[in-house]
């Protein structure tokens, strides 16, 4: 159990130990409390909204990127799903991808934003795509930062040893029932919910360094290799969701990119925003 705890702490350290003090605002959606934070606000500015991964608070995920962002034309906002950051569940329960997408839609409607550029990390990539699929006129571009693709679940399952897959099931079940109350298996089960306009500008940024924290569970070297190999394959699949896609490898970053190289994301975001009218 200590081994699993060490791995989980490596995930949670960002959300528990690195929260800075900011003047968050709050809204109640579906009975849950949603916290959000914006910078570079101004009348007539367009919106960039950052979507975080499963169980990770947005500020810790994007902290350096968020603070270093500057634009005359765009404001930058982060929000947390219930149970992460300063957001809270009314009653903790497992929520489907449809519910996560609907929650994001309600938040965008509350803010009265006509259109957004979405920046999505990890599992947040699925949330962003589900929202964009349901609201094609409201998303002008997407930037994925080592974001999940639904193909990874099945490919990982078929590539790991029996013991390796048991470890992944334990982690996903913990997320689903104890931590984020989000379900990766359910989210990967309906690829049609993620279809986008083929012309939408997207940038797919993939880690250049392997994500090896999973080794803290004593997963075998072969399974750690399969874990990273299948993830890299899923990144290629992610580039195929649009005919207007750019793929960038973050040479010096692993999954938690913001700790080492926020600059490359800021550079690519600036280039993507130049395409938004």
C-alpha positions in Angstrom: 0.0 0.0 0.0 2.9 2.3 0.7 4.0 1.9 -2.9 0.6 2.9 -4.3 0.5 5.9 -1.9 3.9 7.1 -3.1 2.6 7.1 -6.7 -0.6 8.9 -5.8 1.4 11.5 -3.8 3.4 12.2 -6.9 0.1 13.0 -8.7 -1.4 14.9 -5.8 1.6 17.0 -4.9 0.7 19.6 -7.5 -2.8 20.1 -6.3 -2.1 19.9 -2.5 1.2 21.6 -2.0 1.5 24.3 -4.7 -1.7 26.3 -4.5 -1.0 30.1 -4.5 -3.4 32.6 -3.0 -5.5 34.3 -5.6 -8.8 36.0 -5.7 -11.0 33.3 -7.0 -14.6 33.7 -8.0 -17.3 31.1 -7.6 -20.5 29.9 -9.3 -22.9 27.1 -8.5 -23.5 24.7 -11.3 -25.7 21.6 -10.9 -25.5 22.1 -7.1 -21.7 22.0 -7.2 -19.3 24.9 -6.4 -17.1 25.9 -9.3 -14.1 28.1 -8.7 -12.4 30.1 -11.5 -9.8 32.7 -12.0 -9.1 35.1 -14.9 -6.2 37.5 -15.8 -5.7 40.0 -18.6 -9.4 40.9 -18.4 -10.7 43.7 -20.5 -13.7 44.8 -22.5 -13.9 43.1 -25.9 -11.1 40.7 -25.2 -11.4 37.1 -26.5 -11.1 34.2 -24.1 -8.6 31.4 -23.5 -9.9 28.8 -21.1 -7.6 26.2 -19.5 -9.0 22.7 -18.7 -7.1 20.5 -16.3 -6.6 16.8 -16.0 -8.3 14.2 -13.8 -8.1 15.1 -10.1 -5.6 18.0 -10.7 -6.3 21.6 -9.9 -5.9 24.0 -12.8 -3.7 26.5 -11.1 -1.1 23.9 -10.1 -1.3 22.3 -13.6 -0.8 25.6 -15.4 0.8 27.8 -12.7 3.8 29.1 -14.6 2.1 29.2 -17.9 -0.8 31.2 -16.3 1.4 33.7 -14.6 3.7 34.3 -17.6 0.8 34.7 -20.1 0.3 38.2 -21.5 -1.9 39.4 -24.4 -3.5 42.6 -25.6 -6.3 40.7 -27.3 -7.0 37.7 -25.0 -7.9 37.1 -21.4 -6.8 33.8 -19.8 -9.0 31.9 -17.4 -8.8 28.6 -15.4 -11.5 26.7 -13.7 -11.7 23.7 -11.5 -14.1 20.8 -11.7 -15.7 19.8 -8.4 -13.3 18.2 -5.9 -10.2 19.9 -7.4 -8.7 23.2 -6.2 -11.3 25.3 -4.5 -14.2 23.7 -6.2 -16.5 21.3 -4.3 -19.1 18.6 -4.8 -22.5 19.0 -3.2 -22.5 15.2 -3.0 -19.5 13.3 -4.3 -20.6 10.9 -7.0 -19.2 9.5 -10.2 -19.9 11.7 -13.2 -20.0 10.8 -16.9 -18.2 12.6 -19.7 -21.6 14.0 -20.8 -21.9 15.5 -17.3 -18.4 17.1 -17.4 -19.1 18.5 -20.9 -22.5 19.9 -19.8 -20.8 21.5 -16.7 -18.3 23.3 -18.9 -21.1 24.4 -21.2 -23.0 25.8 -18.3 -19.9 27.7 -17.1 -19.3 29.2 -20.5 -22.9 30.3 -20.7 -22.7 31.8 -17.2 -19.7 33.9 -18.3 -21.6 34.8 -21.5 -18.6 33.9 -23.7 -19.6 33.6 -27.3 -16.4 31.7 -28.2 -13.3 30.3 -26.4 -9.9 28.9 -27.2 -9.4 25.8 -25.1 -6.1 24.7 -23.7 -6.4 21.1 -22.3 -4.0 19.0 -20.3 -4.2 15.2 -19.8 -7.7 13.9 -19.2 -8.9 17.5 -19.8 -8.4 16.9 -23.5 -11.4 14.6 -23.5 -13.5 17.1 -21.6 -12.5 19.9 -24.0 -13.3 17.8 -27.1 -16.6 16.6 -25.8 -17.6 20.3 -25.2 -16.3 21.3 -28.6 -18.2 18.5 -30.3 -21.4 19.6 -28.6 -20.7 23.3 -29.2 -18.8 23.7 -32.4 -19.6 27.4 -32.9 -18.2 28.2 -29.4 -14.7 26.8 -29.8 -12.4 28.7 -32.2 -9.2 26.6 -31.6 -7.8 24.0 -29.3 -4.3 23.4 -27.8 -3.7 20.0 -26.3 -0.9 19.6 -23.8 0.1 16.0 -23.5 -3.7 15.3 -23.6 -5.4 12.0 -23.5 -7.0 10.3 -26.5 -9.7 7.7 -26.1 -7.6 5.1 -28.0 -5.1 5.0 -25.2 -7.3 3.0 -22.9 -7.8 0.0 -25.1 -4.2 0.0 -26.5 -2.8 0.2 -23.0 -5.0 -2.7 -21.8 -3.9 -5.0 -24.6 -0.2 -4.0 -24.2 0.3 -4.4 -20.4 1.0 -7.6 -18.6 -1.8 -9.0 -16.3 -0.1 -7.5 -13.3 0.5 -4.1 -15.0 -3.1 -3.8 -16.1 -4.2 -4.7 -12.5 -2.2 -1.8 -11.3 -3.8 0.6 -13.8 -7.3 -0.7 -12.9 -6.5 0.0 -9.3 -5.4 3.6 -10.0 -8.4 4.3 -12.3 -10.8 2.8 -9.8 -9.3 5.0 -7.0 -9.8 8.0 -9.2 -13.4 7.0 -10.0 -14.6 6.0 -6.5 -12.3 8.0 -4.1 -10.7 11.0 -5.7 -11.9 12.8 -8.8 -15.1 10.8 -9.3 -14.3 10.8 -13.0 -14.3 7.6 -15.1 -11.6 7.1 -17.7 -13.1 3.8 -19.0 -16.5 5.4 -19.6 -15.0 8.4 -21.2 -13.0 6.3 -23.6 -16.0 4.1 -24.5 -17.8 6.4 -27.0 -15.3 7.9 -29.5 -18.1 9.4 -31.5 -18.8 12.0 -28.8 -15.4 13.6 -29.5 -15.8 14.4 -33.3 -14.9 17.9 -34.2 -15.1 20.2 -37.2 -12.3 19.0 -39.5 -11.2 22.6 -40.2 -10.7 23.7 -36.6 -7.2 24.8 -35.8 -5.5 22.5 -33.2 -2.0 22.1 -31.8 -1.1 18.8 -30.2 1.8 19.1 -27.8 3.3 15.8 -26.6 5.8 15.1 -23.9 9.4 14.4 -25.1 10.4 12.7 -21.8 8.7 9.5 -20.5 6.4 9.8 -17.6 7.9 7.4 -15.2 6.1 8.1 -11.9 4.1 5.0 -12.5 7.3 3.0 -11.7 6.6 3.9 -8.0 3.9 1.2 -8.1 6.6 -1.4 -8.9 5.3 -1.7 -12.4 7.8 -3.7 -14.4 10.1 -1.9 -16.8 8.4 -3.6 -19.8 5.0 -2.3 -18.6 6.4 1.2 -18.0 7.7 1.1 -21.6 4.3 0.0 -22.8 2.6 2.7 -20.8 4.7 5.4 -22.5 4.7 3.7 -26.0 0.9 3.5 -26.1 0.6 7.1 -24.9 2.9 8.3 -27.7 0.8 6.3 -30.2 -2.3 8.0 -28.9 -0.7 11.4 -29.5 -0.5 10.6 -33.2 -4.2 9.6 -33.2 -5.0 13.0 -31.6 -3.4 14.8 -34.5 -5.9 13.1 -36.8 -9.0 14.7 -35.3 -8.5 17.8 -37.5 -7.3 18.6 -41.0 -5.7 21.7 -39.5 -3.4 20.2 -36.9 0.1 20.9 -35.8 2.1 18.4 -33.7 4.9 19.6 -31.4 7.1 17.4 -29.2 8.0 19.1 -25.9 11.6 17.9 -25.9 12.4 18.7 -22.3 9.1 18.0 -20.7 7.3 15.0 -19.3 3.6 14.9 -18.5 3.7 17.7 -15.9 5.2 20.1 -18.4 4.7 23.3 -16.4 7.4 22.4 -13.9 10.1 22.4 -16.6 9.1 24.2 -19.8 6.0 26.5 -19.7 7.7 28.6 -22.4 7.1 26.2 -25.2 3.4 26.1 -24.5 3.3 29.9 -24.3 5.0 30.1 -27.7 2.7 27.6 -29.3 -0.4 29.2 -27.8 0.7 32.6 -29.1 1.0 31.1 -32.6 -2.4 29.4 -32.3 -4.1 32.6 -31.1 -2.7 34.4 -34.2 -5.1 32.2 -36.3 -8.2 33.2 -34.3 -10.2 36.0 -35.7 
